Amino acid sequence: MSVTEAQSRFEDVVERVCHDGTRVVVERDGRPLAAIVPLGTPEGEAGWRLTEVLGTGGEEGDRFADFMERVVQQRDARPPRTVAA
């Protein structure tokens, strides 16, 4: 699902994930960026535990926000991957 579609249908996406247990992958230009997963799954629980350990909220000094900022900076510093056709 594209980022634009996920934004415009966010409530429906969350309902689908919560009630059907569906994993929704959000993409930009065909590249996976994130997954929306139900908390009751091992994948969802791992993400929840990560936020508990690192903190949440995006506030100044928030360890999770700082960690994610470093991840994004490192990702942006790398050259794009090429995929063989």
C-alpha positions in Angstrom: 0.0 0.0 0.0 1.4 3.4 -0.9 2.1 6.1 1.8 -0.6 8.3 0.2 -3.2 5.5 0.3 -2.3 4.6 3.9 -2.7 8.2 4.9 -6.0 8.7 3.3 -7.4 5.3 4.5 -5.6 5.2 7.9 -8.7 4.4 10.0 -9.6 1.6 7.6 -6.0 0.2 7.7 -6.0 0.2 11.5 -9.3 -1.6 11.6 -8.1 -4.2 9.1 -4.9 -4.7 11.1 -6.7 -5.0 14.4 -9.7 -7.0 13.4 -8.3 -9.3 10.7 -4.8 -9.6 12.0 -3.5 -8.4 8.6 0.1 -7.1 8.2 0.0 -4.0 6.0 3.3 -2.9 4.3 3.5 0.8 3.5 5.6 1.6 0.4 7.0 4.6 -1.4 7.9 4.2 -5.1 7.5 0.4 -4.7 10.0 0.2 -1.8 8.7 -1.0 1.6 9.1 1.7 4.3 7.2 0.3 7.2 4.7 -2.3 8.3 1.6 -1.8 10.4 1.1 -5.0 12.5 -1.3 -6.1 15.2 0.2 -6.0 18.7 -0.9 -9.5 19.5 1.7 -10.9 17.0 5.4 -11.6 17.8 6.3 -8.9 15.3 4.0 -6.3 16.9 5.0 -7.2 20.4 8.7 -6.8 19.5 8.0 -3.3 18.2 6.0 -2.5 21.4 8.8 -3.7 23.6 11.3 -1.6 21.7 9.3 1.6 22.3 9.1 0.7 26.0 12.9 0.2 26.2 13.9 3.3 24.2 11.0 5.6 25.1 8.4 7.4 22.9 6.9 10.8 22.3 9.4 12.5 20.0 10.3 15.0 22.6 13.8 16.6 22.9 16.1 14.0 24.5 13.7 11.1 23.7 16.0 8.1 23.2 13.7 6.5 20.7 13.3 9.6 18.6 17.1 10.2 18.8 17.7 6.5 17.7 15.3 6.8 14.8 16.9 10.1 13.7 20.3 8.3 13.5 18.8 5.4 11.6 17.3 7.8 9.0 20.5 9.8 8.7 22.6 6.6 8.2 20.1 5.4 5.6 20.1 8.7 3.7 23.9 8.7 3.7 24.1 5.4 1.8 23.8 5.3 -2.0 20.6 3.8 -3.2 20.5 0.1 -3.9 20.2 -1.1 -7.4 18.0 -4.0 -8.3 18.7 -6.2 -11.2 15.8 -6.6 -13.6 
